[in-house]
Amino acid sequence: MLKLVKIAITGGVASGKSTVCQFFKELGAYVVNADALAHELLYPNTDLGQQIIRLLGSNILENGKISRRIIAEKVFKDPKLLEQLEGLLHPAVLHKIEELYGQVRREGRHSLFVVEIPLLYEIQGDSFYDVVVAVLADEDLAKERFEKAGFQKTEYDRRMSRQLKPHHKSAKADYTIHNNGSLEDLKKQVIELDRIIHHKKL
């Protein structure tokens, strides 16, 4: 069976991780978003959902569903609670990623399995990957992109305060993609990296 190369895409808030993943997808990679998986796992009728309700209380339910907004309001005021929530969520997400990897590998239709995972180093998840790619953008540019996407400036700082500094992520990663230019420039870097990874794999 051909090896399916497992790649983690990490980086700071609004650095361009999702766009990099989209370009990899266009080149034929199977792409997974760790945050989206976490959201999918947040259902009241799952084991994980029940554990989270026990941890945070039944008032996190809104119209029979777990409200991410209410969870966020609760945990970001209480670092200990946030830590406990992440202690439940992160292992479940990593387990789901491993399940998907096994499935995609068995199907044998893809050569790259790409995971967008912002908190890769923070949860010591890097050992699960063959290749780690950090996406780096100048902070002012990242903040500008974040605000254009409809978020508050203060939200950027709050999210980044929980993460390893982007240049530290870059220093730990196997490759760094710099996203300070045009989309065309970003795409060229992804195409080149895709070529390098495939070449190393042969």
CORWO-V331933 format. One record per helix or strand. SS is the DSSP state (alpha for helix, beta for strand). FROM is the first residue (numbers start at 1). LEN is the number of residues. If there is no record, write none. Layout:
SS:FROM:LEN ; SS:FROM:LEN
//
This chain:
beta:5:7 ; alpha:17:10 ; beta:30:4 ; alpha:34:8 ; alpha:47:10 ; alpha:58:3 ; beta:61:2 ; beta:65:2 ; alpha:68:8 ; alpha:79:29 ; beta:112:5 ; alpha:126:3 ; beta:131:6 ; alpha:139:10 ; alpha:153:8 ; alpha:166:7 ; beta:175:4 ; alpha:183:19
//
